[in-house]
């Protein structure tokens, strides 16, 4: 409560926090250069691989394939193993049909790696992008999240991306209003997302968020929160931070730019109290690093266990209620402390006999005891008056 009553910065995760967390596939691309029923076979492999994950994007892709490409659900294929890489995607090994291996120019390959995830991760794995550039740009400009499907040789870092899905997630209807009210209270609002910068910025623009950090991997989120804490907050520093082009420089670039703060700015605001709001497994380290970690009610078990604050309702208005309640409770704590201190400062000398020389009489022990009880009752009644707190209407 004490930390939450003096929050300077609120950092939001995007998927499942600022958005509803139920993405849906709105567009897709499939290669036309492969023979036979290749796309059906590939979709079958993707369906089984994604069904091993509980990530909202994976669930959305499975739903799309099941409803729009039902033949792929029962198509013959063989998934040998699978691994989930947080912040990147799903990695699996599939048995490669000879016909398709030859079409890809891999005549001796019997097993291939199946990658389903971020464009950047697929490129890191050495896969060339067969998905048209204009398609990917159009999706990014529309705020869509793209998930790329690629096949790569198991024994070499070469492969190709042969399919891609574009997904959208509906913004929470109250999110923009919550962001506006936080800023009205003088709280800086940030969005930290692992999505492509263009997609993250499109959502941020809808919500009125000007401070965006995109392309952040799960293991980098806690470091990002730490940098916000160390940087401090003020009008000058906030403007300076907004100028940092995270989309081009990456996390390392942010660190170098943010730590270049003048001594005058540090004296003005040496540190910031940061609240992190998230809902997923990937947010757990950041929730632990923040001064106040807040998990929404629809979040994962890991996020709920890590965050000291749990919003029982999924509505972001609960965040405003929590911050408002924290300030009121801590203000009452200070009021009770001041009252009890003044009460004792006045009454203890009287009980000790400071008035005896003037009135030739001390304070009877019974009266002193009653006054002590009255002090405790006053503090207790003051605290119980918090029961009359009513949640602000939004």
C-alpha positions in Angstrom: 0.0 0.0 0.0 2.8 2.4 0.9 4.6 1.9 -2.4 1.4 2.0 -4.4 0.4 5.3 -2.9 3.5 7.0 -4.4 3.7 5.4 -7.8 5.4 7.5 -10.5 5.3 5.1 -13.5 2.8 2.4 -14.6 4.2 0.0 -17.2 1.7 -2.2 -19.0 2.2 -5.4 -20.9 0.2 -5.4 -24.1 -1.3 -8.8 -24.8 -3.9 -9.8 -22.3 -3.5 -6.6 -20.3 -4.3 -3.7 -22.5 -6.0 -6.0 -24.9 -8.6 -8.6 -24.1 -6.2 -11.5 -24.6 -8.3 -13.4 -27.1 -6.6 -12.8 -30.5 -8.0 -14.1 -33.8 -6.5 -14.7 -37.2 -7.6 -12.1 -39.7 -5.4 -12.9 -42.6 -2.8 -15.5 -43.8 -0.3 -16.3 -46.5 0.6 -19.7 -47.9 3.3 -20.4 -50.5 2.2 -21.5 -53.9 5.5 -22.8 -55.0 5.3 -26.2 -53.3 3.7 -29.4 -55.0 0.7 -31.4 -54.1 -0.9 -31.1 -50.7 2.1 -29.4 -49.1 0.1 -26.6 -47.4 -2.3 -29.1 -46.0 0.6 -31.1 -44.5 2.3 -28.0 -43.2 -1.0 -26.8 -41.5 -1.4 -30.2 -39.9 2.1 -30.0 -38.4 1.4 -26.4 -37.3 -1.9 -27.4 -35.7 -0.4 -30.2 -33.7 2.7 -28.1 -32.7 0.6 -25.1 -31.6 -1.8 -27.3 -29.7 1.0 -28.1 -27.3 1.1 -24.4 -26.2 -1.3 -22.5 -24.0 -0.3 -19.1 -25.5 -3.3 -17.1 -26.7 -1.7 -16.7 -30.2 -1.2 -20.5 -30.4 -4.8 -21.1 -29.4 -6.0 -18.6 -32.0 -4.1 -20.3 -34.8 -5.4 -23.7 -33.8 -9.0 -22.3 -33.9 -8.4 -20.8 -37.3 -7.0 -24.0 -38.8 -9.7 -26.1 -37.3 -12.5 -23.8 -38.7 -11.0 -22.7 -42.0 -8.8 -25.6 -43.0 -10.5 -28.7 -41.5 -8.7 -31.1 -43.8 -5.4 -30.3 -42.2 -6.6 -31.4 -38.7 -6.7 -35.1 -39.8 -4.0 -35.0 -42.6 -1.2 -37.5 -42.2 2.0 -36.1 -40.6 4.4 -36.9 -37.9 5.6 -34.5 -35.2 8.6 -36.0 -33.4 9.3 -33.5 -30.7 8.4 -30.0 -29.6 9.8 -27.2 -27.4 8.3 -23.8 -26.4 10.6 -20.9 -26.4 9.1 -18.0 -24.4 9.0 -14.7 -26.3 10.0 -16.4 -29.6 7.7 -19.2 -30.5 7.4 -23.0 -30.9 10.1 -25.3 -32.1 9.5 -28.8 -33.3 11.0 -31.6 -35.4 8.9 -33.2 -38.1 9.3 -36.2 -40.4 9.9 -34.7 -43.8 8.1 -36.4 -46.8 10.6 -37.1 -49.6 8.5 -35.2 -52.2 8.6 -32.0 -50.2 12.2 -32.3 -49.2 13.2 -32.6 -52.9 11.0 -29.6 -53.8 12.9 -27.5 -51.2 16.3 -28.7 -52.5 17.0 -31.0 -49.6 17.1 -34.4 -51.2 18.9 -36.1 -48.3 16.8 -34.6 -45.5 14.4 -36.9 -43.7 13.7 -34.7 -40.7 13.3 -31.0 -40.6 12.9 -28.3 -37.9 9.5 -26.6 -37.8 9.5 -23.0 -36.5 6.4 -21.1 -35.6 6.9 -17.7 -34.1 8.3 -14.2 -34.5 9.7 -13.0 -37.8 12.9 -11.9 -36.1 13.4 -15.3 -34.4 12.9 -17.1 -37.7 15.5 -14.9 -39.4 17.9 -15.6 -36.5 17.6 -19.3 -37.3 18.8 -18.7 -40.8 15.5 -18.9 -42.7 14.9 -16.8 -45.7 11.5 -15.1 -45.8 9.3 -16.3 -48.6 6.4 -14.2 -47.3 6.1 -11.1 -49.5 7.6 -8.0 -47.9 4.6 -5.8 -48.8 2.3 -8.3 -47.0 4.3 -8.1 -43.8 4.5 -4.3 -44.0 0.7 -4.0 -44.6 0.0 -6.2 -41.6 2.4 -4.3 -39.3 0.9 -0.9 -40.4 -2.5 -2.2 -39.5 -1.4 -3.2 -36.0 -1.6 -6.9 -36.7 0.7 -9.4 -35.1 2.4 -11.8 -37.6 3.3 -15.4 -36.8 5.7 -17.0 -39.3 5.9 -20.7 -40.1 9.3 -21.9 -41.4 11.0 -25.2 -42.2 14.7 -25.6 -41.6 17.2 -28.4 -42.0 17.9 -30.2 -38.8 21.7 -30.3 -39.4 22.2 -26.8 -40.8 21.1 -23.3 -40.1 19.3 -22.9 -43.4 15.6 -22.9 -44.1 12.7 -20.9 -45.5 9.5 -19.3 -44.2 6.6 -20.7 -46.2 3.6 -19.5 -44.4 2.4 -16.7 -42.1 -0.6 -15.7 -40.1 -1.8 -12.2 -39.1 -3.6 -11.9 -35.8 -5.4 -9.1 -34.1 -6.4 -8.7 -30.5 -9.2 -6.4 -29.4 -8.2 -3.5 -27.2 -10.0 -3.4 -23.8 -12.9 -0.9 -24.0 -11.8 0.8 -20.8 -8.1 0.9 -21.6 -7.9 4.3 -23.2 -9.9 5.9 -20.4 -7.7 4.3 -17.7 -4.5 5.5 -19.5 -6.0 9.1 -19.7 -6.9 9.1 -16.0 -3.5 7.8 -14.9 -1.8 10.6 -16.9 -4.2 13.1 -15.4 -2.9 12.0 -12.0 0.6 12.8 -13.1 1.6 9.1 -13.6 3.8 8.3 -16.6 2.3 5.4 -18.7 4.5 3.0 -20.6 3.7 -0.1 -22.7 6.2 -2.9 -22.8 5.6 -5.5 -25.5 7.4 -8.3 -27.3 5.5 -7.6 -30.5 6.8 -6.0 -33.7 7.4 -2.2 -33.1 4.9 -1.3 -35.8 2.1 -3.4 -34.3 2.9 -2.3 -30.8 2.9 1.4 -31.8 -0.4 1.0 -33.6 -2.1 -0.3 -30.4 -0.4 2.4 -28.3 -1.7 5.1 -30.7 -5.2 3.9 -30.2 -4.8 4.1 -26.4 -2.9 7.5 -26.3 0.3 6.0 -25.0 3.4 7.8 -26.2 6.0 5.7 -24.4 6.4 2.4 -26.1 9.1 -0.3 -25.8 8.6 -3.0 -28.4 10.4 -6.2 -29.4 11.3 -6.8 -25.7 12.1 -10.5 -24.9 10.7 -12.0 -21.7 14.2 -12.0 -20.0 14.6 -8.4 -20.9 11.4 -7.1 -19.4 12.8 -7.1 -15.8 15.9 -5.2 -17.0 13.6 -2.7 -18.7 11.6 -2.1 -15.5 14.9 -1.7 -13.6 16.0 1.0 -16.1 12.8 2.8 -15.5 13.4 2.7 -11.8 17.0 4.0 -12.1 16.2 6.6 -14.6 13.7 8.6 -12.5 10.8 10.6 -13.7 10.3 14.3 -14.4 9.2 16.5 -17.2 12.7 16.7 -18.6 13.6 13.1 -18.2 10.2 11.9 -19.6 10.7 13.9 -22.7 14.2 12.7 -23.1 13.1 9.1 -22.7 10.3 9.6 -25.3 13.0 10.6 -27.8 14.8 7.2 -27.5 14.0 5.3 -30.6 13.6 1.8 -29.1 12.5 0.4 -32.5 15.9 0.9 -34.1 18.4 0.7 -31.3 17.2 -2.3 -29.3 17.4 -2.9 -25.6 21.1 -2.3 -25.4 20.6 1.1 -27.1 17.9 2.0 -24.6 20.2 1.3 -21.7 23.0 3.5 -23.0 20.7 6.4 -23.8 18.6 6.3 -20.6 21.6 6.1 -18.3 23.0 9.4 -19.7 21.2 11.7 -17.3 22.6 15.0 -16.1 23.4 15.5 -12.4 20.8 18.2 -12.2 18.1 15.8 -13.4 19.2 13.1 -11.0 19.0 15.5 -8.1 15.6 16.5 -9.2 14.3 13.0 -9.4 16.9 10.3 -8.5 14.6 7.3 -8.9 11.1 6.3 -9.8 8.6 4.0 -8.2 7.3 1.7 -10.9 4.2 -0.5 -11.0 4.1 -3.3 -13.6 0.8 -4.6 -14.8 0.8 -8.0 -16.6 -0.9 -11.3 -16.9 1.4 -13.9 -18.4 4.3 -16.2 -17.6 6.6 -13.9 -19.5 5.7 -11.0 -17.2 6.6 -12.8 -13.9 10.3 -11.5 -13.7 9.2 -7.9 -14.5 6.4 -8.2 -11.9 8.9 -9.2 -9.3 11.3 -6.4 -10.2 8.8 -3.6 -10.1 8.1 -1.7 -6.8 4.5 -2.9 -7.2 3.7 -6.0 -9.3 0.1 -6.1 -10.4 -1.6 -9.1 -12.0 -5.0 -9.0 -13.7 -7.6 -11.5 -12.6 -7.5 -13.3 -16.0 -3.7 -13.8 -15.8 -1.7 -17.0 -15.5 -0.9 -18.8 -12.3 2.8 -17.8 -12.5 1.9 -14.1 -12.8 -0.6 -14.3 -9.9 1.9 -16.0 -7.7 4.7 -13.5 -8.4 2.7 -10.3 -8.2 1.9 -9.1 -4.6 -1.3 -7.4 -6.0 -4.0 -9.3 -7.8 -6.9 -7.5 -9.5 -9.8 -9.9 -9.0 -11.7 -8.3 -11.9 -10.2 -8.3 -15.3 -11.3 -4.7 -15.9 -8.5 -2.2 -15.7 -10.7 0.2 -13.8 -9.7 -2.0 -10.8 -6.2 -0.6 -11.2 -7.5 2.9 -10.6 -9.5 1.8 -7.6 -6.4 0.1 -6.1 -4.2 3.2 -6.6 -6.9 5.4 -5.2 -7.5 3.1 -2.2 -3.7 2.9 -1.5 -3.4 6.7 -1.3 -6.4 7.0 1.0 -5.2 4.2 3.3 -1.7 5.5 3.6 -3.0 9.0 4.2 -5.1 7.6 7.0 -2.1 5.8 8.4 -0.1 9.1 8.5 -3.1 10.9 10.1 -3.4 8.2 12.8 0.3 8.4 13.5 0.3 12.2 13.8 -2.8 12.1 16.1 -1.3 9.4 18.3 2.0 11.2 18.6 0.4 14.6 19.4 -1.9 12.9 21.9 1.0 11.2 23.7 3.3 14.3 23.6 0.6 16.3 25.4 -0.7 13.7 27.8 2.5 11.9 28.9 4.0 15.0 30.6 0.7 15.7 32.3 0.6 12.1 33.6 4.2 12.6 34.8 3.2 15.5 37.0 4.3 18.6 35.0 1.2 20.5 36.2 1.6 19.5 39.8 3.5 22.6 40.9 0.8 24.8 39.3 -2.4 23.1 40.5 -0.9 21.1 43.4 -2.5 18.0 41.8 -1.3 15.2 39.5 -3.2 13.1 37.0 -4.9 10.1 38.8 -3.9 6.7 37.3 -7.5 5.9 36.5 -7.9 9.0 34.4 -4.5 8.4 32.7 -5.7 4.8 31.8 -9.0 6.1 30.4 -7.2 8.7 28.3 -4.9 6.0 26.9 -8.0 3.9 26.0 -9.5 7.0 24.4 -6.4 7.4 22.3 -6.6 3.8 21.0 -10.3 4.2 20.4 -9.8 7.3 18.4 -7.3 5.6 16.1 -9.5 2.6 15.8 -12.5 4.6 14.8 -10.5 6.6 12.4 -9.3 3.4 10.7 -12.8 1.8 10.7 -14.1 4.9 8.9 -12.3 3.4 5.8 -15.3 1.0 5.6 -17.2 4.0 4.2 -14.9 4.1 1.2 -16.8 3.9 -2.1 -15.2 2.9 -5.4 -15.1 5.9 -7.8 -17.6 5.8 -10.6 -15.8 5.4 -14.0 
